[in-house]
Amino acid sequence: MTAKAGERAQKTGDFYCAKCDEKVHAEQGKKIPACPNGHKEFETRRNEPGNKS
């Protein structure tokens, strides 16, 4: 799953930067922020409520 900064999160969770693995948190329906290092693509999402992975 690839997500980009500025898109709305489909689920609440932690998004991990594709370039530096920095974590950002986004709530469902809110815009995903850029990572603290200014990157805008996220490769993985973890810690979603209701999902065990």
PDB file with one MODEL, atoms N, CA, C and O in Angstrom:
MODEL        1
ATOM      1  N   MET A   1       0.842  -1.177   0.000  1.00  0.00           N
ATOM      2  CA  MET A   1       0.000   0.000   0.000  1.00  0.00           C
ATOM      3  C   MET A   1       0.891   1.244   0.000  1.00  0.00           C
ATOM      4  O   MET A   1       1.759   1.382   0.861  1.00  0.00           O
ATOM      5  N   THR A   2       0.689   2.112  -0.921  1.00  0.00           N
ATOM      6  CA  THR A   2       1.412   3.380  -0.971  1.00  0.00           C
ATOM      7  C   THR A   2       0.427   4.504  -0.686  1.00  0.00           C
ATOM      8  O   THR A   2      -0.667   4.551  -1.249  1.00  0.00           O
ATOM      9  N   ALA A   3       0.829   5.392   0.183  1.00  0.00           N
ATOM     10  CA  ALA A   3       0.016   6.568   0.499  1.00  0.00           C
ATOM     11  C   ALA A   3       0.909   7.790   0.341  1.00  0.00           C
ATOM     12  O   ALA A   3       2.134   7.682   0.375  1.00  0.00           O
ATOM     13  N   LYS A   4       0.293   8.942   0.169  1.00  0.00           N
ATOM     14  CA  LYS A   4       1.043  10.181  -0.006  1.00  0.00           C
ATOM     15  C   LYS A   4       0.544  11.246   0.966  1.00  0.00           C
ATOM     16  O   LYS A   4      -0.636  11.294   1.312  1.00  0.00           O
ATOM     17  N   ALA A   5       1.463  12.088   1.390  1.00  0.00           N
ATOM     18  CA  ALA A   5       1.100  13.215   2.242  1.00  0.00           C
ATOM     19  C   ALA A   5       0.044  14.050   1.528  1.00  0.00           C
ATOM     20  O   ALA A   5       0.132  14.277   0.322  1.00  0.00           O
ATOM     21  N   GLY A   6      -0.944  14.499   2.273  1.00  0.00           N
ATOM     22  CA  GLY A   6      -2.015  15.314   1.709  1.00  0.00           C
ATOM     23  C   GLY A   6      -3.256  14.506   1.375  1.00  0.00           C
ATOM     24  O   GLY A   6      -4.348  15.066   1.280  1.00  0.00           O
ATOM     25  N   GLU A   7      -3.106  13.179   1.193  1.00  0.00           N
ATOM     26  CA  GLU A   7      -4.270  12.329   0.966  1.00  0.00           C
ATOM     27  C   GLU A   7      -4.997  12.123   2.288  1.00  0.00           C
ATOM     28  O   GLU A   7      -4.403  12.281   3.354  1.00  0.00           O
ATOM     29  N   ARG A   8      -6.261  11.776   2.227  1.00  0.00           N
ATOM     30  CA  ARG A   8      -7.023  11.471   3.438  1.00  0.00           C
ATOM     31  C   ARG A   8      -6.800  10.010   3.817  1.00  0.00           C
ATOM     32  O   ARG A   8      -6.860   9.122   2.967  1.00  0.00           O
ATOM     33  N   ALA A   9      -6.546   9.775   5.090  1.00  0.00           N
ATOM     34  CA  ALA A   9      -6.328   8.413   5.578  1.00  0.00           C
ATOM     35  C   ALA A   9      -7.637   7.630   5.533  1.00  0.00           C
ATOM     36  O   ALA A   9      -8.665   8.093   6.027  1.00  0.00           O
ATOM     37  N   GLN A  10      -7.589   6.446   4.942  1.00  0.00           N
ATOM     38  CA  GLN A  10      -8.775   5.596   4.883  1.00  0.00           C
ATOM     39  C   GLN A  10      -9.039   4.943   6.231  1.00  0.00           C
ATOM     40  O   GLN A  10     -10.182   4.637   6.571  1.00  0.00           O
ATOM     41  N   LYS A  11      -7.956   4.730   7.008  1.00  0.00           N
ATOM     42  CA  LYS A  11      -8.067   4.162   8.352  1.00  0.00           C
ATOM     43  C   LYS A  11      -7.097   4.894   9.264  1.00  0.00           C
ATOM     44  O   LYS A  11      -6.091   5.433   8.803  1.00  0.00           O
ATOM     45  N   THR A  12      -7.392   4.913  10.539  1.00  0.00           N
ATOM     46  CA  THR A  12      -6.475   5.468  11.528  1.00  0.00           C
ATOM     47  C   THR A  12      -5.273   4.534  11.639  1.00  0.00           C
ATOM     48  O   THR A  12      -5.433   3.313  11.645  1.00  0.00           O
ATOM     49  N   GLY A  13      -4.078   5.099  11.727  1.00  0.00           N
ATOM     50  CA  GLY A  13      -2.890   4.271  11.895  1.00  0.00           C
ATOM     51  C   GLY A  13      -1.620   5.080  11.788  1.00  0.00           C
ATOM     52  O   GLY A  13      -1.638   6.296  11.599  1.00  0.00           O
ATOM     53  N   ASP A  14      -0.511   4.366  11.916  1.00  0.00           N
ATOM     54  CA  ASP A  14       0.813   4.960  11.803  1.00  0.00           C
ATOM     55  C   ASP A  14       1.341   4.680  10.399  1.00  0.00           C
ATOM     56  O   ASP A  14       1.350   3.534   9.949  1.00  0.00           O
ATOM     57  N   PHE A  15       1.772   5.710   9.727  1.00  0.00           N
ATOM     58  CA  PHE A  15       2.305   5.591   8.375  1.00  0.00           C
ATOM     59  C   PHE A  15       3.822   5.726   8.455  1.00  0.00           C
ATOM     60  O   PHE A  15       4.337   6.595   9.159  1.00  0.00           O
ATOM     61  N   TYR A  16       4.544   4.853   7.722  1.00  0.00           N
ATOM     62  CA  TYR A  16       6.001   4.846   7.761  1.00  0.00           C
ATOM     63  C   TYR A  16       6.566   5.289   6.418  1.00  0.00           C
ATOM     64  O   TYR A  16       6.223   4.737   5.371  1.00  0.00           O
ATOM     65  N   CYS A  17       7.433   6.290   6.465  1.00  0.00           N
ATOM     66  CA  CYS A  17       8.016   6.903   5.279  1.00  0.00           C
ATOM     67  C   CYS A  17       8.746   5.879   4.412  1.00  0.00           C
ATOM     68  O   CYS A  17       9.482   5.032   4.917  1.00  0.00           O
ATOM     69  N   ALA A  18       8.529   5.970   3.103  1.00  0.00           N
ATOM     70  CA  ALA A  18       9.174   5.063   2.148  1.00  0.00           C
ATOM     71  C   ALA A  18      10.675   5.341   2.025  1.00  0.00           C
ATOM     72  O   ALA A  18      11.427   4.456   1.617  1.00  0.00           O
ATOM     73  N   LYS A  19      11.122   6.545   2.367  1.00  0.00           N
ATOM     74  CA  LYS A  19      12.541   6.893   2.207  1.00  0.00           C
ATOM     75  C   LYS A  19      13.348   6.735   3.487  1.00  0.00           C
ATOM     76  O   LYS A  19      14.483   6.262   3.443  1.00  0.00           O
ATOM     77  N   CYS A  20      12.777   7.126   4.637  1.00  0.00           N
ATOM     78  CA  CYS A  20      13.575   7.116   5.869  1.00  0.00           C
ATOM     79  C   CYS A  20      12.930   6.330   7.016  1.00  0.00           C
ATOM     80  O   CYS A  20      13.500   6.260   8.105  1.00  0.00           O
ATOM     81  N   ASP A  21      11.765   5.746   6.791  1.00  0.00           N
ATOM     82  CA  ASP A  21      11.048   4.927   7.774  1.00  0.00           C
ATOM     83  C   ASP A  21      10.577   5.722   8.996  1.00  0.00           C
ATOM     84  O   ASP A  21      10.239   5.129  10.021  1.00  0.00           O
ATOM     85  N   GLU A  22      10.551   7.045   8.900  1.00  0.00           N
ATOM     86  CA  GLU A  22      10.022   7.881   9.990  1.00  0.00           C
ATOM     87  C   GLU A  22       8.514   7.659  10.089  1.00  0.00           C
ATOM     88  O   GLU A  22       7.849   7.431   9.078  1.00  0.00           O
ATOM     89  N   LYS A  23       7.985   7.723  11.285  1.00  0.00           N
ATOM     90  CA  LYS A  23       6.563   7.459  11.522  1.00  0.00           C
ATOM     91  C   LYS A  23       5.764   8.744  11.658  1.00  0.00           C
ATOM     92  O   LYS A  23       6.205   9.693  12.306  1.00  0.00           O
ATOM     93  N   VAL A  24       4.582   8.770  11.041  1.00  0.00           N
ATOM     94  CA  VAL A  24       3.594   9.821  11.286  1.00  0.00           C
ATOM     95  C   VAL A  24       2.270   9.131  11.588  1.00  0.00           C
ATOM     96  O   VAL A  24       2.026   8.022  11.112  1.00  0.00           O
ATOM     97  N   HIS A  25       1.426   9.770  12.364  1.00  0.00           N
ATOM     98  CA  HIS A  25       0.131   9.204  12.728  1.00  0.00           C
ATOM     99  C   HIS A  25      -0.968  10.017  12.054  1.00  0.00           C
ATOM    100  O   HIS A  25      -0.905  11.245  11.990  1.00  0.00           O
ATOM    101  N   ALA A  26      -1.967   9.311  11.558  1.00  0.00           N
ATOM    102  CA  ALA A  26      -3.104   9.995  10.935  1.00  0.00           C
ATOM    103  C   ALA A  26      -4.400   9.306  11.360  1.00  0.00           C
ATOM    104  O   ALA A  26      -4.470   8.080  11.440  1.00  0.00           O
ATOM    105  N   GLU A  27      -5.404  10.104  11.626  1.00  0.00           N
ATOM    106  CA  GLU A  27      -6.733   9.604  11.976  1.00  0.00           C
ATOM    107  C   GLU A  27      -7.553   9.422  10.706  1.00  0.00           C
ATOM    108  O   GLU A  27      -7.363  10.140   9.725  1.00  0.00           O
ATOM    109  N   GLN A  28      -8.460   8.461  10.734  1.00  0.00           N
ATOM    110  CA  GLN A  28      -9.324   8.198   9.590  1.00  0.00           C
ATOM    111  C   GLN A  28     -10.021   9.484   9.138  1.00  0.00           C
ATOM    112  O   GLN A  28     -10.577  10.221   9.952  1.00  0.00           O
ATOM    113  N   GLY A  29      -9.980   9.740   7.828  1.00  0.00           N
ATOM    114  CA  GLY A  29     -10.628  10.914   7.255  1.00  0.00           C
ATOM    115  C   GLY A  29      -9.816  12.192   7.309  1.00  0.00           C
ATOM    116  O   GLY A  29     -10.197  13.187   6.692  1.00  0.00           O
ATOM    117  N   LYS A  30      -8.697  12.190   8.037  1.00  0.00           N
ATOM    118  CA  LYS A  30      -7.827  13.376   8.136  1.00  0.00           C
ATOM    119  C   LYS A  30      -6.705  13.268   7.115  1.00  0.00           C
ATOM    120  O   LYS A  30      -6.378  12.173   6.657  1.00  0.00           O
ATOM    121  N   LYS A  31      -6.115  14.404   6.759  1.00  0.00           N
ATOM    122  CA  LYS A  31      -5.006  14.401   5.809  1.00  0.00           C
ATOM    123  C   LYS A  31      -3.752  13.823   6.450  1.00  0.00           C
ATOM    124  O   LYS A  31      -3.463  14.066   7.621  1.00  0.00           O
ATOM    125  N   ILE A  32      -3.013  13.052   5.653  1.00  0.00           N
ATOM    126  CA  ILE A  32      -1.752  12.466   6.102  1.00  0.00           C
ATOM    127  C   ILE A  32      -0.682  13.559   6.015  1.00  0.00           C
ATOM    128  O   ILE A  32      -0.504  14.166   4.959  1.00  0.00           O
ATOM    129  N   PRO A  33       0.034  13.813   7.122  1.00  0.00           N
ATOM    130  CA  PRO A  33       1.080  14.840   7.073  1.00  0.00           C
ATOM    131  C   PRO A  33       2.353  14.303   6.407  1.00  0.00           C
ATOM    132  O   PRO A  33       2.532  13.091   6.296  1.00  0.00           O
ATOM    133  N   ALA A  34       3.222  15.196   5.972  1.00  0.00           N
ATOM    134  CA  ALA A  34       4.546  14.791   5.484  1.00  0.00           C
ATOM    135  C   ALA A  34       5.345  14.267   6.671  1.00  0.00           C
ATOM    136  O   ALA A  34       5.056  14.613   7.817  1.00  0.00           O
ATOM    137  N   CYS A  35       6.341  13.441   6.404  1.00  0.00           N
ATOM    138  CA  CYS A  35       7.183  12.956   7.508  1.00  0.00           C
ATOM    139  C   CYS A  35       8.010  14.131   8.043  1.00  0.00           C
ATOM    140  O   CYS A  35       8.150  15.145   7.359  1.00  0.00           O
ATOM    141  N   PRO A  36       8.557  14.008   9.253  1.00  0.00           N
ATOM    142  CA  PRO A  36       9.332  15.105   9.843  1.00  0.00           C
ATOM    143  C   PRO A  36      10.538  15.527   8.996  1.00  0.00           C
ATOM    144  O   PRO A  36      11.052  16.634   9.156  1.00  0.00           O
ATOM    145  N   ASN A  37      10.989  14.640   8.091  1.00  0.00           N
ATOM    146  CA  ASN A  37      12.132  14.955   7.232  1.00  0.00           C
ATOM    147  C   ASN A  37      11.708  15.518   5.878  1.00  0.00           C
ATOM    148  O   ASN A  37      12.544  15.711   4.996  1.00  0.00           O
ATOM    149  N   GLY A  38      10.403  15.785   5.711  1.00  0.00           N
ATOM    150  CA  GLY A  38       9.906  16.429   4.501  1.00  0.00           C
ATOM    151  C   GLY A  38       9.514  15.497   3.364  1.00  0.00           C
ATOM    152  O   GLY A  38       9.083  15.965   2.310  1.00  0.00           O
ATOM    153  N   HIS A  39       9.653  14.195   3.554  1.00  0.00           N
ATOM    154  CA  HIS A  39       9.268  13.245   2.506  1.00  0.00           C
ATOM    155  C   HIS A  39       7.747  13.096   2.472  1.00  0.00           C
ATOM    156  O   HIS A  39       7.071  13.365   3.465  1.00  0.00           O
ATOM    157  N   LYS A  40       7.216  12.670   1.335  1.00  0.00           N
ATOM    158  CA  LYS A  40       5.764  12.663   1.189  1.00  0.00           C
ATOM    159  C   LYS A  40       5.162  11.332   0.763  1.00  0.00           C
ATOM    160  O   LYS A  40       3.957  11.263   0.519  1.00  0.00           O
ATOM    161  N   GLU A  41       5.969  10.260   0.664  1.00  0.00           N
ATOM    162  CA  GLU A  41       5.432   8.949   0.302  1.00  0.00           C
ATOM    163  C   GLU A  41       5.614   7.977   1.451  1.00  0.00           C
ATOM    164  O   GLU A  41       6.663   7.939   2.095  1.00  0.00           O
ATOM    165  N   PHE A  42       4.580   7.196   1.695  1.00  0.00           N
ATOM    166  CA  PHE A  42       4.580   6.236   2.785  1.00  0.00           C
ATOM    167  C   PHE A  42       4.347   4.844   2.230  1.00  0.00           C
ATOM    168  O   PHE A  42       3.453   4.627   1.412  1.00  0.00           O
ATOM    169  N   GLU A  43       5.167   3.897   2.689  1.00  0.00           N
ATOM    170  CA  GLU A  43       5.129   2.551   2.142  1.00  0.00           C
ATOM    171  C   GLU A  43       4.283   1.605   2.982  1.00  0.00           C
ATOM    172  O   GLU A  43       3.608   0.735   2.431  1.00  0.00           O
ATOM    173  N   THR A  44       4.304   1.755   4.296  1.00  0.00           N
ATOM    174  CA  THR A  44       3.551   0.846   5.161  1.00  0.00           C
ATOM    175  C   THR A  44       2.711   1.616   6.166  1.00  0.00           C
ATOM    176  O   THR A  44       2.971   2.779   6.475  1.00  0.00           O
ATOM    177  N   ARG A  45       1.693   0.921   6.666  1.00  0.00           N
ATOM    178  CA  ARG A  45       0.825   1.484   7.699  1.00  0.00           C
ATOM    179  C   ARG A  45       0.671   0.401   8.758  1.00  0.00           C
ATOM    180  O   ARG A  45       0.414  -0.760   8.439  1.00  0.00           O
ATOM    181  N   ARG A  46       0.831   0.790  10.016  1.00  0.00           N
ATOM    182  CA  ARG A  46       0.720  -0.161  11.131  1.00  0.00           C
ATOM    183  C   ARG A  46      -0.117   0.447  12.243  1.00  0.00           C
ATOM    184  O   ARG A  46      -0.473   1.626  12.215  1.00  0.00           O
ATOM    185  N   ASN A  47      -0.422  -0.397  13.226  1.00  0.00           N
ATOM    186  CA  ASN A  47      -1.156   0.008  14.433  1.00  0.00           C
ATOM    187  C   ASN A  47      -2.547   0.522  14.130  1.00  0.00           C
ATOM    188  O   ASN A  47      -2.997   1.515  14.701  1.00  0.00           O
ATOM    189  N   GLU A  48      -3.226  -0.173  13.216  1.00  0.00           N
ATOM    190  CA  GLU A  48      -4.615   0.187  12.912  1.00  0.00           C
ATOM    191  C   GLU A  48      -5.531  -0.474  13.945  1.00  0.00           C
ATOM    192  O   GLU A  48      -5.434  -1.682  14.164  1.00  0.00           O
ATOM    193  N   PRO A  49      -6.412   0.289  14.577  1.00  0.00           N
ATOM    194  CA  PRO A  49      -7.358  -0.330  15.519  1.00  0.00           C
ATOM    195  C   PRO A  49      -8.187  -1.394  14.797  1.00  0.00           C
ATOM    196  O   PRO A  49      -8.699  -1.158  13.703  1.00  0.00           O
ATOM    197  N   GLY A  50      -8.310  -2.556  15.416  1.00  0.00           N
ATOM    198  CA  GLY A  50      -9.110  -3.625  14.850  1.00  0.00           C
ATOM    199  C   GLY A  50      -8.342  -4.577  13.960  1.00  0.00           C
ATOM    200  O   GLY A  50      -8.866  -5.633  13.604  1.00  0.00           O
ATOM    201  N   ASN A  51      -7.107  -4.237  13.586  1.00  0.00           N
ATOM    202  CA  ASN A  51      -6.272  -5.135  12.785  1.00  0.00           C
ATOM    203  C   ASN A  51      -5.156  -5.685  13.658  1.00  0.00           C
ATOM    204  O   ASN A  51      -4.588  -4.965  14.479  1.00  0.00           O
ATOM    205  N   LYS A  52      -4.847  -6.956  13.479  1.00  0.00           N
ATOM    206  CA  LYS A  52      -3.821  -7.590  14.310  1.00  0.00           C
ATOM    207  C   LYS A  52      -2.439  -7.524  13.699  1.00  0.00           C
ATOM    208  O   LYS A  52      -1.468  -7.862  14.376  1.00  0.00           O
ATOM    209  N   SER A  53      -2.303  -7.102  12.446  1.00  0.00           N
ATOM    210  CA  SER A  53      -0.972  -7.063  11.809  1.00  0.00           C
ATOM    211  C   SER A  53      -0.270  -5.753  12.028  1.00  0.00           C
ATOM    212  O   SER A  53       0.852  -5.568  11.557  1.00  0.00           O
TER     213      SER A  53
ENDMDL
END
